[in-house]
Amino acid sequence: MVFSHGWPLSADEFEDQMLFLAARGYRCIAHDRRGHGRSSQPWDGNDMDTYADDLATLVEKLDLRDAIHVGHSTGGGEVARYIGRHGTGRIAKAVLIGAVPPLMLKTAANPGGLPMEAFDGIRAGVLSDRSQFFKDLSAPFYGANRPGAKVSQGLRDSFWLQGMLCGFNAAYDCIKAFSETDFTEDLRKFDVPTLILHGDDDQIVPIGASALLSSKLVKGATLKVYPGLPHGMCSTHKEQINGDLLGFLQRSEQAAA
């Protein structure tokens, strides 16, 4: 299992999935994307092509084969671009969770996307006071701003901590990477069993311009929509996500056997 995390987080966002799956015999590997978490903070390379090439370097260094790649949010874009650039020779399956593909930005060809003003607002928030911006962003990320939501302050604090570990320039540059990169052709190159999971109350990556389109571009993809679940559902509803991930892996293994 190879995990690619979202912005502005680190590999720690998948700790609930990794502990669960590792306890059931799966080798779990998660990296902090360049500029994020505990990785170094180079000025250059904060773009999807480089992110994908970094992932390829990791996969080749560890000589991973028959891996299951799981990407959340921006990490889903990383997985898509990795497959687009490096193929599926070392991949057995793929999972996209609340993922940004095929394209978040609204264009003439993608009328359901978000306007540039939305991403300019994120850039402005990061530049003006990124610490407070991350504290505020944790609310819609986990759906804490919804009536009756039960999201702990500790979880929101974890989001803030991971965000603040991200290098300032990497955090800023990655906004362009996750919002303006078109993954349409990458998705068409998927030729492994693929599971697409998305909450229909995702306030960060709206489902209409993401999972609903990606599921049509990835041949044979399985789409599961979670009513009322937020972008950060891997944490807020970890038991449900973990169970569905395990079910997908076991069904694939049974089919192979």
C-alpha positions, 0 to 999 in steps of 0.5 A: 500500500502506497499512500499519497497525501493531500495539501497542505498535509503529510503522510500522517493524514493516513495514519488511521488507514495505515495502522488498520491495514498494517495490522491486517498484513499489508505493508504500508508506505507513505511519503511526505511530498517534497516541501511538505511534512518532514521532507526537505523544502526545495524552492523548485519542483512544486508541480505535479510532474515533479511530484509524480517523478518523486513518487516514481523514484521512491517506488523504484528505490524500494523496488515496489511491485504489485502495489496498491496506490492510494491518493487523497485530494492532491495525492489523488492527482499525484497518483493519476500523474504518476500513472500517466507518466510512468504507467502501471507496470508496478501497480496492481490497483489504485484508489482515489479518495476525495481526489482533485482529478480530472480538473478543479479549475473552471474553464470553457471545457470544464464548466463545473469547476471552481472559478480562479477567484476561489484559488486566488482566495486560498493564495491570499489566505496563505500569504496573509496569515497561513497559520490562521488560514489553516485553522479556519480551513480545518472546519470545512475540511472535516465538515465541522461547520455543519449542524450537529457535526462531531469533530474534535478540536484535536483533529483540527489541531492536527490539520493545523500542525501538519499544515504548518510543517509544510514549507511556505513556498511549497504550500503556495506553489502547490495551490496552482498544482492541484487546481490547474493541472488537467489529469484527463489524459492521465485518467484514460491511461488507468488499466488496473482495478480502481476504486473512487471514493468521495463524500457528496458534502465535500466542501473542498473538492466538489464531487460534481467536477471530480469523482463523478467525471473521473469515474467515467474516464477511468475504464471499469472504475468503481465509484462509491459516494458517501452521503453527507461525508466531508473531504477529510472523511478518512479521519472523521469516518475512518471505520467506514473508509477502512472497511471499504478499502479492505473490502476492495483489496480482498475482493481483488485478491479473491478474484486473482486467486 
